[in-house]
Amino acid sequence: MSLDGYVAGPDPTLEDPLGKGGERLHEWAIGLESFKRIHGHEGGETGVDSDVLNEAFEHTGATIMGRKMFSGGFGPGPWEDDPNPDGWWGDEPPFRVKVFVLTHHPRAQVEMRGGTSFIFVTDGFESALEQARAAAEDQDVSVAGGAEVIQEALALGCLGEVQVHVVPLLLGDGTRLFGKGQLKRLEQTRVIDSPAVTHIRYRVG
C-alpha cells in the first residue's frame, strides 16, 4: 500500500493492470529470495523482507481473490468476452494451493502446474470462505485482493487480521485499500521496518 492509502494507481489497463505507478508498490519484493523461490527461480536477497513474505506463503492453505485480481476484470461479462481469460499468473502460479475466485459467471475449475487450482465461485464471498476454510484445513485462508474483496471481507467481519506492507510512495489517486463507511478497530500487533517497506500487522477487533 502507498503511504497515502492506495494499492493501485489510476487508469488501469490490460497492459498496465496496476495503473499509473502501481507497479512501484511491489518493487521491494521482486528481488527477494522468497519471491523468486515461489515463482520458481533461484537466488535473491535474504533478510527481514524476504522472511515476512515467506511467512505469509508458508502458513497459507487456501486463497480467495476477486476476478479483477485473477484476470483484470476488463471483461465484466462472460469469460469468453474477457480479453485475459487465463489470468495474469502464467502456467505455474505462485500460490500452490486452491485459489477461490469470486465471479458472477460460472467456469470449470482450472488446474495449473505447481499445485495451484483456480476454483470459480459464483455465490458470494461467504461461500468462497466456507470452501477455502475446508481446503486450508489447519492453515490460514488468505484474502489476497483486490481491494473490493478485502473491503467486503472486513464489512462481513470475516478477517482475523490484516497485514499491510506500506511503501514510502505517494500515488495521489487510484484504488484505496480501505473503503468509506467501515468502522473497524484494529489492534497493532507487529511492526517490522526496513528501508524499502514497513510491514504492519493488525488484529481486527
Backbone bond lengths (Angstrom), bond angles and torsions (degrees), N, CA, C in turn:
res aa  C-N    CA-C-N  psi(-1)  N-CA   C-N-CA  omega(-1)  CA-C   N-CA-C  phi
1 M - - - 1.450 - - 1.519 109.20 -
2 S 1.328 116.52 139.46 1.465 119.44 175.66 1.525 109.59 -70.98
3 L 1.312 115.57 164.54 1.463 120.68 -179.27 1.528 111.33 -62.45
4 D 1.337 117.24 -26.68 1.465 120.07 177.84 1.525 112.98 -97.52
5 G 1.344 117.14 17.31 1.456 120.31 164.63 1.506 118.10 96.43
6 Y 1.328 118.73 11.70 1.471 120.97 -176.03 1.530 111.61 -105.07
7 V 1.342 115.36 143.06 1.462 120.62 175.35 1.522 111.65 -107.30
8 A 1.310 117.44 -3.64 1.463 123.56 173.01 1.516 107.83 -152.94
9 G 1.319 115.29 152.58 1.453 119.98 179.29 1.518 111.88 -85.16
10 P 1.320 117.55 -179.98 1.461 121.12 -178.87 1.535 111.71 -75.55
11 D 1.327 115.47 160.17 1.463 123.93 171.73 1.533 113.21 60.46
12 P 1.334 118.87 55.01 1.468 119.39 176.43 1.530 111.30 -67.04
13 T 1.320 116.10 145.77 1.455 122.99 176.60 1.527 108.22 -136.35
14 L 1.333 116.60 173.15 1.456 120.76 177.01 1.524 110.58 -61.81
15 E 1.334 116.76 -35.30 1.464 121.04 179.45 1.522 112.07 -80.49
16 D 1.321 117.40 -24.51 1.462 122.45 -177.13 1.528 108.26 -134.74
17 P 1.348 117.01 69.55 1.467 120.80 -169.42 1.527 115.21 -63.70
18 L 1.317 117.86 -23.25 1.466 120.78 179.41 1.522 112.16 -93.54
19 G 1.326 116.78 9.93 1.455 120.45 177.26 1.523 112.91 73.11
20 K 1.308 114.87 179.02 1.472 120.28 -176.98 1.530 110.71 -66.21
21 G 1.308 115.88 117.74 1.460 121.60 179.06 1.507 114.74 86.25
22 G 1.321 117.71 -8.55 1.462 120.33 -174.41 1.514 114.48 -64.74
23 E 1.331 117.20 -34.61 1.465 120.33 179.33 1.526 111.61 -59.59
24 R 1.329 116.81 -28.68 1.467 119.98 -177.60 1.526 112.28 -66.35
25 L 1.329 116.76 -19.28 1.462 119.79 177.72 1.524 112.23 -65.83
26 H 1.333 116.94 -20.66 1.463 120.89 -174.46 1.522 113.35 -109.06
27 E 1.322 117.40 3.59 1.465 119.99 -177.73 1.524 112.31 -59.76
28 W 1.333 117.51 -33.06 1.463 120.93 -178.46 1.532 112.12 -61.80
29 A 1.347 117.24 -26.37 1.462 120.91 -173.31 1.529 113.60 -92.62
30 I 1.327 117.84 -25.69 1.463 121.59 -166.98 1.527 113.23 -58.01
31 G 1.328 117.80 -39.69 1.464 120.75 -175.33 1.515 114.95 -91.07
32 L 1.321 117.70 4.95 1.462 120.51 -175.44 1.528 112.24 -77.63
33 E 1.326 115.83 148.77 1.463 121.39 178.64 1.522 111.15 -58.78
34 S 1.332 117.43 -44.04 1.466 120.21 -177.89 1.527 111.15 -66.68
35 F 1.319 117.52 -38.68 1.465 121.11 178.40 1.524 110.42 -64.86
36 K 1.333 116.94 -46.04 1.456 120.30 179.29 1.523 111.29 -62.85
37 R 1.326 116.62 -40.74 1.466 119.72 -177.56 1.518 112.21 -64.97
38 I 1.338 117.56 -44.36 1.461 119.02 -178.59 1.527 111.78 -70.24
39 H 1.341 116.18 -16.29 1.464 120.19 174.58 1.527 111.86 -98.14
40 G 1.336 116.53 10.74 1.455 120.20 173.85 1.509 115.83 84.53
41 H 1.359 117.22 20.56 1.460 120.33 -178.60 1.528 109.77 -119.98
42 E 1.311 115.62 163.17 1.465 121.70 178.80 1.522 110.25 -104.98
43 G 1.352 114.49 167.94 1.456 120.02 176.87 1.511 112.09 84.70
44 G 1.325 115.90 -162.58 1.446 121.15 179.73 1.511 113.31 102.85
45 E 1.323 114.71 167.39 1.453 121.66 -176.65 1.526 110.87 -85.46
46 T 1.310 115.80 137.67 1.460 121.27 173.67 1.529 108.53 -98.32
47 G 1.319 116.17 172.51 1.458 120.40 -179.66 1.505 110.80 131.66
48 V 1.323 116.19 -169.11 1.452 121.48 -170.44 1.529 112.21 -65.16
49 D 1.327 117.59 -39.65 1.458 119.28 -179.80 1.531 111.03 -64.28
50 S 1.312 116.18 -42.93 1.457 120.51 177.73 1.524 110.91 -63.39
51 D 1.326 116.94 -38.97 1.467 120.93 179.37 1.528 111.42 -63.46
52 V 1.334 117.24 -42.21 1.461 121.23 179.88 1.532 110.54 -63.05
53 L 1.314 116.65 -44.94 1.456 120.64 179.52 1.525 111.01 -64.60
54 N 1.321 116.14 -42.84 1.462 120.44 179.32 1.521 111.01 -62.84
55 E 1.314 117.13 -40.24 1.461 122.44 179.65 1.523 111.34 -57.66
56 A 1.334 116.09 -43.19 1.457 120.42 -178.56 1.528 111.43 -63.45
57 F 1.319 117.08 -45.41 1.467 120.31 -179.16 1.529 111.36 -71.11
58 E 1.322 116.68 -35.29 1.462 121.46 -175.54 1.529 111.95 -64.16
59 H 1.340 117.13 -32.94 1.454 120.91 -174.31 1.533 113.37 -100.89
60 T 1.329 117.33 3.88 1.462 120.82 -177.46 1.515 110.49 -93.13
61 G 1.351 115.27 124.62 1.459 120.67 178.90 1.511 113.82 -104.87
62 A 1.326 117.68 -13.43 1.469 123.38 176.96 1.515 107.56 -164.34
63 T 1.332 116.08 156.74 1.457 121.73 -176.13 1.517 110.25 -132.88
64 I 1.332 115.65 145.72 1.461 122.40 173.51 1.523 108.21 -118.15
65 M 1.327 116.59 135.80 1.459 120.36 174.97 1.523 109.30 -146.82
66 G 1.321 115.49 162.41 1.453 120.94 175.84 1.519 111.74 -88.07
67 R 1.310 115.11 168.61 1.463 119.57 179.00 1.527 111.64 -61.75
68 K 1.331 116.88 -33.71 1.469 118.98 179.67 1.518 111.11 -63.56
69 M 1.328 117.22 -38.31 1.461 118.95 178.77 1.518 110.48 -71.92
70 F 1.334 116.96 -31.36 1.455 119.61 179.50 1.524 112.07 -72.22
71 S 1.342 116.55 -48.34 1.471 118.74 -171.14 1.526 114.32 -131.36
72 G 1.319 116.78 -3.54 1.459 119.70 -176.67 1.510 112.77 101.39
73 G 1.344 116.71 -23.42 1.462 120.12 177.83 1.510 113.59 65.60
74 F 1.341 116.84 23.21 1.466 118.94 -178.73 1.521 111.76 -78.14
75 G 1.334 117.02 -10.84 1.454 121.08 172.04 1.512 108.37 -117.50
76 P 1.332 119.33 87.60 1.468 121.00 -172.92 1.520 113.99 -70.33
77 G 1.330 117.10 -9.24 1.459 121.14 178.82 1.520 111.63 -86.84
78 P 1.329 117.76 -152.72 1.473 121.78 178.89 1.522 112.35 -57.71
79 W 1.332 116.31 158.55 1.452 121.04 -175.42 1.522 112.77 -60.51
80 E 1.356 117.10 -32.17 1.466 118.26 -179.61 1.523 112.57 -66.23
81 D 1.344 117.09 -14.97 1.467 120.79 177.22 1.524 112.86 -95.61
82 D 1.329 117.10 -2.12 1.464 120.91 -177.50 1.531 109.26 -80.62
83 P 1.341 118.11 125.05 1.466 119.62 179.58 1.526 113.45 -69.35
84 N 1.349 117.25 -10.61 1.464 120.90 -178.91 1.535 109.01 -134.93
85 P 1.345 118.53 57.47 1.467 120.70 -170.76 1.521 114.63 -66.21
86 D 1.327 118.19 -21.59 1.461 120.75 -179.28 1.518 113.05 -90.44
87 G 1.337 116.97 0.85 1.452 120.46 176.39 1.519 113.51 79.66
88 W 1.353 114.20 -177.56 1.463 122.06 -175.27 1.513 112.90 -90.94
89 W 1.325 118.98 -7.94 1.457 120.39 -154.26 1.519 115.41 -97.05
90 G 1.338 118.28 -0.06 1.461 120.84 176.29 1.516 113.17 74.77
91 D 1.333 116.22 -171.13 1.468 122.02 -175.99 1.521 112.57 -76.80
92 E 1.337 117.15 -22.12 1.466 120.74 -178.64 1.532 109.01 -133.59
93 P 1.341 117.36 79.71 1.470 121.14 -177.16 1.526 111.88 -62.09
94 P 1.318 117.59 157.76 1.460 120.97 -174.23 1.529 114.72 -79.39
95 F 1.323 118.60 -6.00 1.473 120.17 -171.46 1.524 112.51 -72.86
96 R 1.326 117.47 -46.63 1.469 124.29 176.67 1.522 112.95 60.76
97 V 1.323 115.57 26.08 1.467 123.39 174.57 1.528 107.27 -142.98
98 K 1.324 117.15 -178.83 1.459 120.52 173.75 1.531 109.66 -74.96
99 V 1.332 115.45 130.75 1.464 122.17 -179.83 1.525 107.68 -116.28
100 F 1.322 116.56 121.73 1.459 122.38 -177.38 1.526 108.37 -99.60
101 V 1.325 115.31 114.44 1.463 122.64 -173.59 1.525 109.40 -101.15
102 L 1.329 116.71 120.47 1.460 121.60 179.33 1.532 109.86 -78.34
103 T 1.312 116.66 127.13 1.456 121.67 -178.35 1.529 108.92 -154.34
104 H 1.331 116.22 159.65 1.465 120.75 175.06 1.524 111.60 -92.90
105 H 1.329 117.06 -4.14 1.459 120.52 -172.27 1.525 110.80 -123.57
106 P 1.331 117.61 123.63 1.474 121.22 -176.62 1.525 112.17 -61.48
107 R 1.316 113.65 151.34 1.459 120.46 177.29 1.513 108.50 -161.43
108 A 1.326 117.13 144.53 1.460 120.90 179.37 1.525 110.58 -68.07
109 Q 1.324 115.52 150.79 1.461 121.20 177.43 1.522 110.09 -58.68
110 V 1.338 115.80 142.80 1.469 121.75 -179.71 1.524 108.67 -116.12
111 E 1.327 116.40 123.23 1.465 121.61 177.81 1.526 109.26 -98.29
112 M 1.325 116.51 131.43 1.452 121.93 -177.99 1.531 110.14 -117.12
113 R 1.305 116.36 164.59 1.457 120.70 175.16 1.516 110.18 -66.73
114 G 1.331 116.16 149.58 1.454 120.77 175.42 1.515 114.58 88.17
115 G 1.338 117.72 0.65 1.459 120.14 174.76 1.511 116.47 101.45
116 T 1.337 118.72 0.81 1.468 121.09 177.55 1.523 110.06 -84.14
117 S 1.330 115.81 131.91 1.465 122.40 171.43 1.524 107.80 -121.58
118 F 1.319 117.13 131.29 1.459 121.37 173.88 1.523 108.32 -100.10
119 I 1.343 115.58 119.21 1.459 122.54 179.27 1.523 107.17 -114.07
120 F 1.325 117.19 125.53 1.458 121.73 -172.31 1.534 109.61 -98.80
121 V 1.342 115.25 120.30 1.465 122.57 -171.69 1.522 109.03 -109.45
122 T 1.329 116.17 123.19 1.467 120.29 -175.63 1.528 113.37 -106.67
123 D 1.334 118.04 -3.53 1.465 119.17 -175.59 1.528 113.16 -111.83
124 G 1.330 116.06 31.88 1.454 119.52 166.45 1.515 116.16 99.53
125 F 1.349 113.53 168.82 1.460 121.04 -174.75 1.526 112.14 -62.72
126 E 1.324 117.45 -43.28 1.464 119.54 -175.24 1.523 111.44 -64.19
127 S 1.331 116.88 -35.40 1.464 120.06 175.34 1.519 110.60 -65.63
128 A 1.343 116.51 -43.07 1.463 120.65 177.99 1.527 110.69 -61.42
129 L 1.324 116.64 -40.55 1.464 120.89 -179.66 1.533 111.00 -65.18
130 E 1.322 116.87 -41.98 1.463 120.15 178.69 1.535 110.80 -61.13
131 Q 1.324 116.39 -44.19 1.463 120.48 179.35 1.530 111.13 -67.26
132 A 1.335 116.26 -39.41 1.463 120.45 -179.07 1.530 110.95 -67.06
133 R 1.322 117.35 -39.76 1.467 120.14 178.47 1.520 110.97 -62.52
134 A 1.326 116.59 -40.40 1.468 120.08 178.35 1.527 110.48 -65.27
135 A 1.331 116.58 -40.30 1.463 120.47 -179.12 1.521 111.88 -69.89
136 A 1.343 117.06 -35.36 1.469 121.56 -176.08 1.515 112.70 -75.49
137 E 1.341 116.96 -22.22 1.463 122.72 -176.92 1.530 109.81 55.56
138 D 1.335 119.60 -112.71 1.473 120.08 -175.49 1.523 112.68 -97.49
139 Q 1.334 117.71 12.20 1.455 120.73 176.70 1.525 110.83 -102.62
140 D 1.335 115.13 178.77 1.459 120.51 -176.97 1.526 111.62 -79.63
141 V 1.328 115.24 152.66 1.462 122.44 166.27 1.518 106.98 -100.56
142 S 1.325 116.20 124.03 1.460 121.65 179.05 1.520 109.76 -98.68
143 V 1.337 116.18 125.78 1.463 120.82 171.44 1.527 105.55 -94.57
144 A 1.331 115.38 99.44 1.458 120.33 -168.49 1.525 112.91 -78.07
145 G 1.301 117.56 -33.00 1.460 120.17 -177.40 1.515 111.19 141.19
146 G 1.305 117.61 -170.87 1.444 125.72 -0.63 1.523 113.66 -74.66
147 A 1.322 114.26 -161.90 1.456 120.77 -172.96 1.522 112.62 -58.22
148 E 1.335 118.21 -39.92 1.461 120.45 -177.91 1.517 111.13 -63.09
149 V 1.329 117.17 -37.98 1.466 121.02 179.19 1.525 110.34 -68.18
150 I 1.328 117.28 -41.71 1.464 120.49 177.80 1.523 110.67 -64.08
151 Q 1.323 117.11 -40.74 1.466 120.68 177.83 1.522 111.04 -63.31
152 E 1.325 117.17 -39.86 1.463 120.03 178.33 1.521 110.88 -65.28
153 A 1.325 116.59 -41.61 1.468 120.33 178.31 1.521 111.33 -62.46
154 L 1.329 116.92 -40.80 1.464 120.38 176.38 1.523 111.29 -63.06
155 A 1.331 116.52 -44.73 1.461 120.86 -178.10 1.531 111.36 -62.99
156 L 1.335 116.61 -34.23 1.465 121.15 179.91 1.530 112.64 -81.69
157 G 1.332 116.80 -7.18 1.461 120.80 -179.33 1.512 112.84 73.80
158 C 1.337 117.09 30.09 1.461 121.34 -173.91 1.528 113.94 -94.70
159 L 1.326 118.28 -11.62 1.458 120.06 -175.70 1.523 111.25 -93.74
160 G 1.317 115.83 129.85 1.455 120.43 174.72 1.514 112.09 -83.77
161 E 1.345 116.07 -34.77 1.445 119.76 177.52 1.525 109.87 -151.34
162 V 1.325 114.73 160.20 1.454 122.92 177.96 1.519 107.56 -126.72
163 Q 1.330 116.53 131.07 1.459 120.04 174.40 1.522 108.24 -116.89
164 V 1.320 115.98 125.31 1.453 122.33 -176.62 1.524 108.66 -118.76
165 H 1.326 116.05 133.56 1.458 121.83 175.87 1.534 106.39 -106.60
166 V 1.321 116.70 103.48 1.462 121.76 -172.59 1.522 109.75 -92.19
167 V 1.330 115.08 119.36 1.464 122.18 -177.97 1.530 108.82 -99.56
168 P 1.335 118.94 135.36 1.466 120.89 -179.52 1.534 111.18 -73.77
169 L 1.324 114.25 72.71 1.459 122.46 -176.68 1.522 108.11 -144.99
170 L 1.322 117.41 136.18 1.462 122.41 175.31 1.525 108.30 -106.93
171 L 1.337 116.62 113.65 1.465 120.38 179.61 1.523 112.38 -87.12
172 G 1.338 117.01 -28.09 1.461 120.38 175.72 1.515 115.37 83.46
173 D 1.331 117.12 -25.82 1.469 121.42 -178.42 1.522 107.09 -166.51
174 G 1.334 115.83 167.90 1.453 119.86 178.22 1.512 111.83 133.54
175 T 1.321 116.59 -143.48 1.459 123.18 -178.18 1.518 109.77 -104.29
176 R 1.329 116.63 119.79 1.461 120.88 179.91 1.529 110.95 -81.06
177 L 1.330 115.89 143.98 1.457 119.87 176.21 1.523 111.01 -67.15
178 F 1.312 116.98 -44.09 1.464 120.97 -176.25 1.519 109.37 -108.83
179 G 1.352 115.82 133.49 1.457 121.30 -177.22 1.514 112.60 -88.54
180 K 1.315 114.90 -179.66 1.457 121.43 178.48 1.524 110.58 -81.57
181 G 1.316 115.41 155.45 1.455 120.54 172.17 1.513 115.18 73.47
182 Q 1.338 117.29 18.32 1.461 119.86 179.55 1.528 109.02 -108.56
183 L 1.328 115.62 101.88 1.458 120.83 178.48 1.525 108.11 -90.16
184 K 1.304 116.28 103.64 1.458 121.81 -179.38 1.520 108.76 -135.90
185 R 1.317 115.33 137.42 1.463 119.82 175.22 1.524 108.05 -95.97
186 L 1.319 116.44 125.16 1.452 121.81 178.81 1.528 109.35 -112.03
187 E 1.320 115.69 132.80 1.461 120.88 177.75 1.529 108.48 -104.04
188 Q 1.301 116.65 117.52 1.462 120.52 -179.60 1.524 109.60 -70.04
189 T 1.331 115.87 126.02 1.464 119.90 -177.83 1.518 113.45 -115.80
190 R 1.347 117.51 -16.24 1.465 118.87 178.95 1.521 109.96 -161.98
191 V 1.322 116.00 140.89 1.462 122.29 172.20 1.518 107.60 -133.27
192 I 1.335 116.65 125.48 1.459 122.51 175.39 1.519 107.06 -124.39
193 D 1.315 115.40 121.30 1.466 119.94 -174.12 1.520 110.26 -110.09
194 S 1.326 115.83 141.12 1.454 121.97 171.69 1.531 107.02 -142.31
195 P 1.321 119.03 169.35 1.467 118.91 -177.51 1.527 114.52 -60.50
196 A 1.330 117.49 -30.87 1.466 120.67 -173.00 1.520 113.89 -93.79
197 V 1.344 117.69 -21.71 1.464 120.20 -171.48 1.526 109.37 -164.66
198 T 1.318 115.95 150.96 1.462 121.67 173.84 1.522 108.53 -116.15
199 H 1.323 116.45 123.76 1.461 122.26 -178.67 1.528 108.30 -97.14
200 I 1.331 116.56 119.22 1.477 120.96 -178.22 1.524 108.51 -122.35
201 R 1.311 115.28 128.61 1.466 120.60 177.29 1.518 109.26 -111.27
202 Y 1.326 116.34 134.63 1.462 122.34 178.90 1.517 109.78 -124.46
203 R 1.317 116.09 141.90 1.470 121.97 166.28 1.527 107.01 -88.89
204 V 1.321 116.27 134.24 1.472 120.82 -178.40 1.519 108.56 -87.86
205 G 1.364 115.82 122.40 1.455 120.29 -178.32 1.508 112.24 -89.53
